[in-house]
Structure formats: structure tokens, C-alpha cells
Amino acid sequence: MDHNFLIEKAKKMRRDIVQIVSSTKSSHIGSMFSIVDILIYLFYEKIEFTKENCMQTNRDKFILSKGHASLALYSILYDKDIITKDDLYSYCKDGSCLIGHLDHKVKGVDVSTGSLGHGLSISAGMALANKMNNNDHRVYCLLGDGECNEGSVWEALIFVSNNKLKNLVIILDANKLQGFDYCEKILPESKLIDLLESMGLNFYEVNGHNFEEMKLLFNKIKDHDNDNATIIFAHTIKGKGVSFMENKLEWHYKSPNEVELKQALMELQ
Amino acid sequence: MRTTFIRTLEKLAELNKNIVLLTGDLGFSVFEDFQKKFPDRFFNVGIAEQNMAGLAAGLALNGKKVFIYSIIPFVTFRCLEQIRNDICYPNLDVVIVGVGSGVSYGSAGFSHHAIDDVGALKSIPNLTILAPSDPLEVERLVLECVDYKHPVYLRLGKNNEVSINDPEIDIKIGKAHYVYKGKDIALVTYGNIIEEVNSACKKLGTLGRNVSLVSVPTLKPMDVSFFQNLFETHKYIFIIEEHNKIGGLGDSIFRINKNNLNRNIFEHLAVNDQFLCGAGNNKYFRKELGLDSEAIFNSVIRVLEKSLDS
């Protein structure tokens, strides 16, 4: 698909997100903005996911393990006409199904997440079932870099590698910031990459905001008859798209006030 | 009980190709036959219970009927959040099988004891808790599990338990039952401590006290109508559990009977909100805790005498 189309989609999605987060005074906009381009790429270039097939089990699956970025996925569902604009704008409001983290009760969401370090094991279970059933459906799992502090991620990686779940693609959103510090200070990126590379998976790095790079990489994965699962270390920017949010810890929590909203919308035109 | 569990599962796995068994590196000299018969549906996932529970959720979401197995504290406490979020919230078809109820692993020490698991799990919605008392109940309940389609915690004892239930008895998920029926006095229990309770009942029988022995293999949901009938037909109700007083069967029974309309007299014999320190086999700990057959017998006699005095 034309990259301008994807770029425009990403802008529109960020505009939706910033307005909703501003109106509900909710958190995690930085974590949503870092994955918007990855989601746009996956859902418009890779994964066959439509209003018609979204309730079927027999298809490719996408698991957002960093569930606090739920609104980014809910926005995809809206854009795919699976949920309505009213649904989307009910996010975090009293009585809404669209909770601050990800909920499978929302149409099109396969797995509820919110506590970190759960999504990869669930994805591995799905990939294992696909392998046992001899179908060629893939499972895509998106993790955060901070999430890799969780021991359960490593339990899952050991299993994935040892069972050669080549139908599993793990995308790591490396936005360099976590809840209370730079990831570098908790688990340095070079160390994390060393650890991941040592797991015996097919390891790649990519700029998670560059559609051209993502396309080249995913085509490579497709063409290559992999012998094991793939892990894509996607370098991203927390708060990507709005200058004053980029690489700022506080935008893990803050929601934009009226002035900030206005400026953000201007930048996202 | 664990042998009965695996033999029953083997039979079921012949018929149901969706059955998958995951173990957290346990089952030596128990699971070898299953592994040989169904190598594609048996996975030793290693000593990694959080991953095991998450894998089970993913497998179930893609249509598998999953059993996960380990020693109770590891397959419950270690992965409690995965059970809560990944298995129970979406109400998935996963059976969590724990071995070593109560102090079955007595000498292994407190890390392996399971006297707090029911309390920890009971407050998780969608989770059915099964705690069979003998191998017969294990067999029947595992058969029931296959078509149940909801999360289940199956709390097993260990090995070499003897069945005391009549093979004709009807055992279903959600039902309590009389192992035998006496008069006015009921001893109510679950799990392999039933062997102690049964001995106490037999001894009471020699004194001319024909008591009822009630097994409660489903701890959640509770069989409310059974208990309402029990309160009407039995004045004295003894609840014996190899579990903390807090969070176990006693709490559930008292909640059903909060108004005590029939003026039942209750005695609750259980672990007194404590860790069990030091070594000892289950016989030793049951004696220490006042949960062996002699202590149960004495407790019944004491309560009856006290009641007659007043």
C-alpha cells in the first residue's frame, strides 16, 4: 500500500488518541504513540483482519501484551469499522467496555492484557495450537521493552525457542522509557539485545516508525523459510508525533490540557 | 489419586484429540505412559509455571482442552495472576491440577504444603474448585471435567489413597454427597483427610453413634440445597478440613447458614491460621493439628457431652 496512505492513517489515529486521552484525562499516551506506526503497518499490510473475520478463531492473531497502550488497538478496530466512533470515544468513561487496558470483551480483541509479561505465553500457546493443528496462521505478539523486566517473558522465550514456534512473530516496542525511569538504567538496551539474540530466535532490528524499513523486513521474513520464531526489535520513540511528548517520562502518565491538545492536533495535521 | 488422575486422562485422551497435558517438570514415574501414548500432546514446559498457565490460556483460545500439572503451591500461588487474568477472566477451558493437598508433602516442608490454596483461589470468579476425597471421586470428576468448558482447579492428594465411596454413588461437579448416612450428627470434609474422618466415624459407630459422613468434592460453587437439607436433618455438624480455618469449606458453609435457623451446633476443625514449621509426615502433622482420627473422635464426644450438659 502507498506509504502516504499509511502515514495519513497514523496521523489520524494519533489525532483520535490525543483527543480521547485529553477528554478522559487518562494515561499512557506516550506508550500508545510509540506503537501506532507498527500497528498501522501490521493491520494494513500484514494481518488479514476485517469486520467479517474478526470473530473467527481461524485466522492470524495479534496480541498486544503491553495492554496499557490499548487505545491504539481500539483505534484500529474503529478504523476497521469493527467498533463505532461512540464506542471508541467511550474509552475509560464510566460503564464503557473500553477500559484503560485491553479487554477481550471488546469486539475484535482476542486477549485481555494489562498486567505485563502475560501476552507472550498466551501467544506461544496459540502458536503451539496452530502448529499442532497444522495450519499456517501466524501469531503476532507486541511487547514493550520495559515489559522485558518481567521474568515470565523469559520463561516464555525459552519455551518458544525450544519448541521452534516459527509461526510466532514477536515485535518489541523499544521506546526506551518505562514507568519511572529510562529502560537503560534498569536493563540496558545492549544487554537486552544480547539476551534476545542468545535465545536462538531470528532476531532483527527495525525503525518502528519507518514504513519502508518495516516493509523490507517483513518481506524478508516472509520469503525466508524460518526455522524458529522471529523477534523484531523495533526502535521507537515514546510519545512519537508530538514534539513536546517525545522521549518524556511524564507522558507515560499525563493527559494533555486544552493548550497542549491544540498544539498536538496542529502538529498531527 | 495422581495415578487415578493420569489413568483416567489417558482414557479420555484416546477419545478426545484436543486434550493436551502440560507439566511443570513433575510427574516422574506417573506421566511416562501418557507421554509415550500421546507424544504430540504432552509437554514438559519446564520449571516455569507462569509460562505454563499462559500457554494453557493460548492453547484453550485456539480450541485445545488443556490440563496443567504441578505440586499445588507452584501451580497456584506461583502463577496466581496468570490463573486470574489469563484463564479465569476469559473463562477458558483449562484444568489446573495440583498434587499434594494439605500436608500430603509434609516432610518437604512449608513451601510444599497446601493449606491455604483453596482460600487463595476461592475469590477468583469463574473458577470451579474440586477437591476429591478418594480415587473414585477423582475418576468421576476428571470425566466430568472434559465437557465442563470452564476453568477448574482440581486439588489432588498424593498416592495410595483408598476409595471409601460406594462405586454406585453419583458424583457430579457442583454436588456434595453422603458417603454414608447416619442420624443427627454429620462429619463434613473434603480431600484425602477423609481417611481420618472415616476412621473417627467408624469408632463413633462402635459406640452406637451412627453418624453421617459427607464428602464435598466441589468447594466452589457450593451445593447450597444439599447443605440446607443437611442443616434441617442434622443438629451437630463437624467440619474437618486440612486447610486454614480462613478461606476454606467452613467459611463457605457458614455463609450459607448465616442465620442458623435450625440452631445447628457447629465445630470447625482446621488449621489455625499458621505456617507449619519443621519436618513430619502427614500423620505427624494431622496429630499435631488435632486433625487425626483420634482428635476428631474426641472432638465429637466432647461437643456431644457439652451439649447434653447444658
Interface residues (C-beta under 8 A of the other chain):
Chain A: T57 H104 D110 V111 S112 T113 G114 S115 G117 H118 L120 S121 I122 S123 A124 G125 M126 A127 L128 A129 N130 M132 N133 G151 S152 E155 A156 I158 F159 N163
Chain B: V20 D40 R41 F43 V45 G46 A48 Q50 N51 M52 A53 G54 L55 A56 A57 G58 L59 A60 L61 N62 G63 K64 E81 Q82 N85 D86 Y89 P90
